């Protein structure tokens, strides 16, 4: 690795550590109990429509992979699905895309890092739960309900709600 590449990597690491500290400070201001080990995370999750069941797989933002202008956990939902089913028995026998799911990423822009949470609109009322689970200050988060990957099939929603 060249000296320039090392310098750039160190600068990026320091910038992410500083951003983590900023997130912790914002969470404290909002009244959250923040341990030093509590740093923002990116990753994938599932949540039942009633909010009772939640499963996630995460990585700290400083350990996340670069993907264009994003820091992501490069791990597909289908690879984590068997672990989610072991944790939440109600999901046994279902496919990974039949339970509401989402992904949290960090959009990295100099001076304006923002978390983007992709999830179905059916989970909108649980925004605060997702923010809490991923240790993200609400003031640094944007929710995206338009991504086709996370839209729920109407029949699945009706079945989930018992209609």
Buried (B, 14 or more C-beta within 10 A) or exposed (E): EEEEEEEEEEEBEEBBEEBBEBBBEBBEEEEBEBEEEBBBBBBBBBBBBEEEBBBBBBBBBBEBEEEEEBBBBEBEBEEBBEEBBEEBEEBEEBEBBBBBBBBBBBBBEEEEBBBBBBBBEBBEEBBEBBBEBBBBBBEBBEBEBEEEEBBBEEEBBEEBEEE
